[in-house]
Amino acid sequence: MAHLKPAIVNDSFACRLALVYAAFFAIVGWHLPLFPLWLQARGLDPAAIGLVLAAMQAVRVVATPAGTRIVDRYGSLRGAIVASAAASVAAVALLGVANGFTFVLVAAVALAFVSAPVLPLTDAHGLKGLAARGRAYGPVRLWGSVAFIAANLTGGVLLDILAPGHLIWVIFAGNCALAAAALLFVRVPGDKAPAPTAAQGHSHLRQPAFLAIAAAGSMIQASHAVYYGFSSLDWTAKGFTGVTIGTLWALGVAAEIVLFAYAGRLPRRIGPVTLIAIGAAGGILRWITMMFDPPAALLFPLQLLHALSFGATHLGTMMFLSQNAPEQSRAAAQGDIATANSLMMAAASALAGVLYGAGGSLAYAAMAVLAAAGGSFALIAARINAR
């Protein structure tokens, strides 16, 4: 509780956690634009590239819940994060020397498998450690968003400097930084949770409130599918310059950073369910407006709603887990939320492609409906908590 005196004060846990988030999201910021270009430089055609990317996503969906459950039963959060980050370094190194579709596919799948649990494990470890210190999650997590923007910007510069065949080593350097940051992690007392009994294991899956929050958060986050997948294509078709498109994307992430920075100052009455409901409302407003193909002058302020549709939803979900995840399945609960988000986003992305191809910006109407559905599940969670 916020009014209780923290058990631990004045140590470096929050700073070191911020370093891990920064390293992780720098990797994401480099991987998204650079990895497909490296695959192309390795001689893969578009169909083969698509297969590699799809295989990596499929493996993550399986590896995340499996890895987090193994950690809950047998290991420590910090030790698992270090091991996963170190294995990722080895997997990227293997990928860097891979030639031929089969070798590249196997190495890419190995990378996806060993790296999948890193973020949910970091969130679980971080939420526990921050709670013990009376620290808010948002001001620490924002450094991941800052690093993501920085990686996007430096990635564009590196594209002009490095040959495409060398881009994988940028991703390798990011993974090395993540492994080094993970080694600096401060241990959390009781880091190794007691092994769950048959009755206790995965008890969060029997909590109606957890299931409602998982549905709410994953639906609202998945409502970004048209935006993530097709906004740049849409804006390019409308004649927007690359600078304008980049500014629009950066503005959304900047708004998210501001919300994270002030998350610790939010009134105590704004709990996790309220934050998720606010995220749903922001998504509904954002996607309904986008459906009507707004002019550029309106797009800039409209991007600020990313602080709600993504930021408030994410903060609310993390706050709920911090307050309600069972100690014996803390990592599994975090992993199940991540898996729900991945599955819902995959389904929404497939739908987005069909709808955008058929109706252009009208596809945002379906995203507004998805955000509204997420808001409905947030209200269900509120009713469950009120009992």
C-alpha positions as CSV (number, residue, x, y, z in Angstrom):
1,M,0.0,0.0,0.0
2,A,1.2,3.5,-0.8
3,H,0.8,4.8,2.8
4,L,2.9,2.1,4.3
5,K,6.6,2.7,5.1
6,P,8.7,0.9,2.4
7,A,10.7,-2.0,3.6
8,I,13.8,-0.9,1.6
9,V,14.9,2.6,0.9
10,N,17.9,4.4,-0.8
11,D,19.3,1.5,-2.8
12,S,20.0,1.2,-6.5
13,F,17.2,-1.2,-7.4
14,A,15.1,1.2,-9.5
15,C,18.1,2.6,-11.4
16,R,19.3,-0.9,-12.3
17,L,15.8,-2.0,-13.3
18,A,15.6,1.1,-15.5
19,L,18.9,0.0,-17.2
20,V,17.4,-3.4,-18.0
21,Y,14.2,-1.8,-19.5
22,A,16.4,0.6,-21.5
23,A,18.5,-2.2,-22.9
24,F,15.6,-4.4,-23.7
25,F,13.6,-1.8,-25.6
26,A,16.7,-0.6,-27.4
27,I,16.9,-4.1,-28.8
28,V,13.3,-4.0,-29.8
29,G,13.8,-0.5,-31.4
30,W,16.7,-1.9,-33.5
31,H,15.2,-5.4,-34.2
32,L,11.9,-4.2,-35.7
33,P,13.4,-2.2,-38.6
34,L,16.8,-3.8,-39.0
35,F,16.2,-7.6,-38.7
36,P,14.1,-8.0,-41.9
37,L,16.8,-6.1,-43.8
38,W,19.5,-8.4,-42.5
39,L,17.4,-11.4,-43.5
40,Q,17.1,-10.0,-47.0
41,A,20.9,-9.5,-47.1
42,R,21.2,-13.2,-46.1
43,G,19.4,-14.1,-49.4
44,L,15.9,-14.7,-48.0
45,D,13.0,-13.7,-50.3
46,P,9.9,-12.0,-48.8
47,A,8.1,-15.3,-48.3
48,A,11.0,-16.8,-46.4
49,I,11.3,-13.6,-44.3
50,G,7.7,-13.8,-43.4
51,L,8.0,-17.4,-42.4
52,V,11.0,-16.7,-40.1
53,L,9.1,-13.8,-38.5
54,A,6.0,-15.9,-38.0
55,A,7.9,-18.8,-36.6
56,M,9.6,-16.5,-34.1
57,Q,6.2,-15.1,-33.0
58,A,4.7,-18.6,-32.7
59,V,7.6,-19.8,-30.5
60,R,7.3,-16.8,-28.2
61,V,3.7,-17.6,-27.6
62,V,4.7,-21.1,-26.4
63,A,8.0,-20.2,-24.7
64,T,6.7,-17.3,-22.5
65,P,4.2,-19.3,-20.4
66,A,6.4,-22.3,-20.3
67,G,9.5,-20.4,-19.2
68,T,7.7,-18.3,-16.5
69,R,6.1,-21.5,-15.0
70,I,9.5,-23.2,-14.9
71,V,10.9,-20.2,-13.0
72,D,8.1,-20.2,-10.5
73,R,8.6,-23.8,-9.7
74,Y,12.4,-24.2,-9.8
75,G,14.3,-21.0,-10.1
76,S,14.7,-17.3,-9.0
77,L,13.5,-14.4,-11.1
78,R,16.9,-12.6,-11.1
79,G,18.8,-15.8,-12.0
80,A,16.3,-16.6,-14.8
81,I,16.6,-13.2,-16.3
82,V,20.4,-13.4,-16.3
83,A,20.3,-16.8,-17.9
84,S,17.8,-15.9,-20.5
85,A,19.7,-12.7,-21.4
86,A,23.0,-14.6,-21.7
87,A,21.4,-17.3,-23.8
88,S,20.1,-14.6,-26.1
89,V,23.6,-13.3,-26.6
90,A,24.7,-16.8,-27.7
91,A,21.6,-17.2,-29.9
92,V,22.2,-13.9,-31.7
93,A,25.9,-14.8,-32.2
94,L,24.8,-18.1,-33.8
95,L,22.3,-16.2,-36.0
96,G,25.0,-13.8,-37.1
97,V,27.1,-16.6,-38.7
98,A,24.1,-18.5,-40.1
99,N,23.8,-19.0,-43.8
100,G,21.0,-20.6,-45.7
101,F,17.3,-20.6,-44.9
102,T,17.3,-23.6,-42.7
103,F,20.2,-22.5,-40.5
104,V,18.8,-19.0,-40.2
105,L,15.3,-20.3,-39.3
106,V,16.7,-22.6,-36.6
107,A,18.9,-19.9,-35.1
108,A,16.0,-17.3,-35.2
109,V,13.6,-19.8,-33.5
110,A,16.3,-20.5,-30.8
111,L,16.6,-16.7,-30.2
112,A,12.9,-16.3,-29.9
113,F,12.7,-19.3,-27.5
114,V,15.4,-18.1,-25.0
115,S,14.5,-14.4,-25.1
116,A,10.7,-14.7,-24.8
117,P,10.5,-14.8,-21.0
118,V,12.9,-11.8,-20.4
119,L,10.3,-9.0,-20.3
120,P,7.6,-10.8,-18.2
121,L,10.3,-12.0,-15.8
122,T,11.7,-8.5,-15.6
123,D,8.2,-7.1,-14.9
124,A,7.6,-9.6,-12.2
125,H,11.0,-9.0,-10.5
126,G,10.6,-5.3,-10.9
127,L,7.1,-5.0,-9.5
128,K,8.1,-7.0,-6.5
129,G,11.2,-5.0,-5.8
130,L,9.6,-1.6,-6.4
131,A,6.7,-2.5,-4.1
132,A,9.2,-3.3,-1.3
133,R,10.7,0.1,-1.9
134,G,7.5,2.1,-2.2
135,R,8.4,3.1,-5.7
136,A,6.1,3.5,-8.7
137,Y,6.5,1.4,-11.8
138,G,5.9,4.1,-14.4
139,P,8.9,6.4,-13.8
140,V,11.2,3.4,-14.1
141,R,9.5,1.8,-17.1
142,L,9.6,5.1,-19.0
143,W,13.3,4.6,-19.7
144,G,12.4,1.7,-21.9
145,S,10.3,4.0,-24.0
146,V,13.1,6.6,-24.1
147,A,15.5,3.9,-25.3
148,F,13.0,2.7,-27.9
149,I,12.9,6.2,-29.5
150,A,16.7,6.5,-29.3
151,A,17.1,3.1,-31.0
152,N,14.7,4.1,-33.8
153,L,16.7,7.3,-34.4
154,T,20.1,5.6,-34.3
155,G,18.8,2.7,-36.4
156,G,18.1,5.1,-39.2
157,V,21.6,6.5,-39.0
158,L,23.1,3.0,-38.9
159,L,21.2,2.1,-42.0
160,D,23.3,4.7,-43.9
161,I,26.6,3.6,-42.3
162,L,26.5,-0.2,-42.1
163,A,26.1,-2.8,-44.9
164,P,22.8,-4.7,-44.5
165,G,24.8,-7.9,-43.8
166,H,26.3,-6.3,-40.6
167,L,23.1,-5.1,-39.1
168,I,22.7,-8.2,-36.9
169,W,25.7,-7.1,-34.9
170,V,23.8,-4.0,-33.8
171,I,21.2,-6.3,-32.3
172,F,24.0,-8.4,-30.8
173,A,25.4,-5.4,-29.1
174,G,22.0,-4.6,-27.6
175,N,21.7,-8.1,-26.3
176,C,25.2,-7.8,-24.7
177,A,24.1,-4.6,-23.0
178,L,21.0,-6.4,-21.7
179,A,23.0,-9.3,-20.3
180,A,25.3,-6.8,-18.6
181,A,22.4,-4.8,-17.1
182,A,20.8,-8.1,-15.9
183,L,24.0,-9.0,-14.0
184,L,23.7,-5.7,-12.1
185,F,20.2,-6.5,-10.9
186,V,19.8,-6.1,-7.1
187,R,18.5,-9.3,-5.5
188,V,14.9,-9.2,-4.1
189,P,14.4,-10.8,-0.7
190,G,12.6,-14.1,-1.1
191,D,13.4,-14.0,-4.9
192,K,12.9,-17.8,-5.1
193,A,9.3,-18.3,-4.4
194,P,8.1,-21.5,-2.7
195,A,7.2,-24.2,-5.2
196,P,3.5,-24.1,-5.8
197,T,1.4,-27.1,-4.6
198,A,-1.1,-28.7,-6.9
199,A,-3.8,-26.6,-5.3
200,Q,-1.8,-23.4,-5.5
201,G,-0.2,-23.6,-8.9
202,H,-1.6,-21.2,-11.4
203,S,-4.2,-20.0,-8.9
204,H,-4.4,-16.7,-10.8
205,L,-6.2,-18.6,-13.6
206,R,-9.0,-19.3,-11.2
207,Q,-9.4,-15.7,-10.2
208,P,-12.3,-14.1,-12.2
209,A,-10.8,-10.6,-11.7
210,F,-7.5,-11.7,-13.2
211,L,-9.2,-13.2,-16.2
212,A,-11.3,-10.1,-16.7
213,I,-8.2,-7.8,-16.5
214,A,-6.3,-10.1,-18.9
215,A,-9.2,-9.8,-21.4
216,A,-9.6,-6.1,-20.9
217,G,-5.9,-5.3,-21.3
218,S,-5.3,-7.6,-24.3
219,M,-8.3,-6.3,-26.2
220,I,-7.4,-2.6,-25.7
221,Q,-3.7,-3.2,-26.6
222,A,-4.8,-5.3,-29.7
223,S,-7.0,-2.4,-30.8
224,H,-3.7,-0.7,-31.9
225,A,-3.4,-3.4,-34.7
226,V,-4.4,-1.1,-37.6
227,Y,-2.3,1.8,-36.2
228,Y,0.8,-0.4,-35.8
229,G,0.5,-2.2,-39.0
230,F,-0.9,0.3,-41.5
231,S,-0.8,3.9,-40.3
232,S,2.6,4.5,-41.9
233,L,1.4,3.0,-45.2
234,D,-1.8,5.1,-45.0
235,W,0.1,8.3,-44.3
236,T,2.6,7.6,-47.0
237,A,-0.2,7.1,-49.5
238,K,-1.6,10.5,-48.4
239,G,1.7,12.2,-49.3
240,F,3.1,12.7,-45.8
241,T,6.9,13.0,-45.7
242,G,9.1,10.5,-43.8
243,V,9.9,13.3,-41.2
244,T,6.2,13.9,-40.6
245,I,5.5,10.2,-40.2
246,G,8.4,9.8,-37.8
247,T,7.3,12.8,-35.8
248,L,3.8,11.4,-35.5
249,W,5.2,8.1,-34.2
250,A,7.6,9.7,-31.8
251,L,4.9,12.0,-30.4
252,G,2.8,9.1,-29.4
253,V,5.7,7.5,-27.5
254,A,6.6,10.8,-26.0
255,A,3.1,11.2,-24.6
256,E,3.4,7.7,-23.1
257,I,6.7,8.7,-21.5
258,V,5.1,11.7,-19.8
259,L,2.3,9.6,-18.3
260,F,4.9,7.1,-17.0
261,A,6.9,9.9,-15.5
262,Y,3.9,11.2,-13.5
263,A,2.4,7.8,-12.7
264,G,3.8,7.9,-9.1
265,R,1.8,11.1,-8.5
266,L,-1.6,9.9,-9.6
267,P,-4.3,10.1,-7.0
268,R,-4.6,7.0,-4.9
269,R,-8.2,6.6,-5.9
270,I,-7.2,5.9,-9.5
271,G,-6.7,2.2,-9.2
272,P,-5.7,-0.4,-11.8
273,V,-9.3,-0.9,-13.1
274,T,-9.9,2.8,-13.4
275,L,-6.6,3.2,-15.4
276,I,-7.6,0.4,-17.8
277,A,-11.1,1.9,-18.3
278,I,-9.4,5.3,-19.0
279,G,-7.2,3.5,-21.6
280,A,-10.4,2.0,-23.2
281,A,-12.0,5.4,-23.4
282,G,-8.9,6.9,-25.0
283,G,-8.8,4.1,-27.5
284,I,-12.4,4.5,-28.4
285,L,-12.0,8.3,-29.0
286,R,-8.7,7.8,-30.9
287,W,-10.0,5.1,-33.3
288,I,-13.3,6.7,-34.0
289,T,-11.6,9.9,-34.9
290,M,-9.1,8.0,-37.1
291,M,-11.9,6.3,-38.8
292,F,-13.0,9.7,-40.3
293,D,-9.5,10.2,-41.9
294,P,-8.6,13.4,-40.0
295,P,-6.4,16.0,-41.5
296,A,-2.7,16.3,-40.5
297,A,-3.4,19.2,-38.2
298,L,-5.6,17.0,-36.0
299,L,-3.3,13.9,-36.2
300,F,-0.6,15.5,-34.1
301,P,-2.8,16.2,-31.0
302,L,-4.6,12.9,-31.6
303,Q,-1.3,11.0,-31.2
304,L,-1.2,12.2,-27.6
305,L,-4.0,9.8,-26.9
306,H,-1.4,7.0,-27.1
307,A,-0.7,7.9,-23.4
308,L,-4.2,6.6,-22.6
309,S,-4.9,3.8,-25.2
310,F,-1.4,2.2,-24.6
311,G,0.1,3.9,-21.5
312,A,-2.9,3.9,-19.1
313,T,-3.8,0.4,-20.1
314,H,-0.3,-0.9,-19.5
315,L,0.1,0.9,-16.2
316,G,-3.3,-0.4,-15.0
317,T,-2.4,-4.0,-15.9
318,M,0.9,-3.8,-14.1
319,M,-0.7,-2.2,-11.1
320,F,-3.2,-5.0,-10.9
321,L,-0.5,-7.6,-11.1
322,S,1.6,-5.9,-8.4
323,Q,-1.4,-5.9,-6.0
324,N,-3.0,-9.2,-6.9
325,A,-0.6,-11.7,-8.5
326,P,-0.1,-14.7,-6.2
327,E,3.4,-14.9,-4.7
328,Q,3.8,-18.6,-5.8
329,S,2.9,-17.9,-9.4
330,R,4.0,-14.3,-9.9
331,A,6.1,-15.0,-13.0
332,A,3.5,-17.2,-14.5
333,A,0.8,-14.5,-14.0
334,Q,3.1,-12.0,-15.8
335,G,3.8,-14.5,-18.6
336,D,0.1,-15.3,-19.1
337,I,-0.7,-11.6,-19.5
338,A,2.1,-11.3,-22.1
339,T,0.7,-14.4,-23.9
340,A,-2.8,-13.1,-23.9
341,N,-1.6,-9.8,-25.4
342,S,0.4,-11.7,-28.1
343,L,-2.5,-13.9,-29.0
344,M,-5.0,-11.1,-29.2
345,M,-2.7,-8.9,-31.1
346,A,-2.0,-11.7,-33.6
347,A,-5.7,-12.2,-34.2
348,A,-6.4,-8.4,-34.4
349,S,-3.5,-8.0,-36.9
350,A,-4.9,-10.6,-39.2
351,L,-8.3,-8.9,-39.0
352,A,-6.7,-5.5,-39.5
353,G,-5.1,-6.6,-42.8
354,V,-8.4,-7.8,-44.2
355,L,-10.3,-4.7,-43.1
356,Y,-7.7,-2.2,-44.1
357,G,-7.5,-3.8,-47.5
358,A,-11.2,-3.6,-48.0
359,G,-12.0,-0.2,-46.4
360,G,-8.9,1.8,-45.7
361,S,-9.2,4.0,-42.6
362,L,-12.7,2.6,-41.9
363,A,-10.9,-0.4,-40.4
364,Y,-10.4,1.8,-37.3
365,A,-14.1,1.3,-36.6
366,A,-13.4,-2.4,-35.7
367,M,-10.5,-1.2,-33.4
368,A,-12.9,1.1,-31.6
369,V,-15.2,-1.8,-31.0
370,L,-12.3,-3.9,-29.7
371,A,-11.3,-1.1,-27.3
372,A,-14.9,-0.8,-26.1
373,A,-15.0,-4.6,-25.5
374,G,-11.9,-4.2,-23.4
375,G,-13.6,-1.4,-21.5
376,S,-16.5,-3.7,-20.8
377,F,-14.2,-6.4,-19.3
378,A,-12.6,-3.6,-17.1
379,L,-16.1,-2.8,-15.8
380,I,-16.7,-6.5,-15.1
381,A,-13.4,-6.6,-13.1
382,A,-14.6,-3.5,-11.2
383,R,-17.9,-5.3,-10.3
384,I,-15.9,-8.4,-9.2
385,N,-13.7,-6.4,-7.0
386,A,-16.7,-4.6,-5.5
387,R,-18.2,-7.9,-4.2
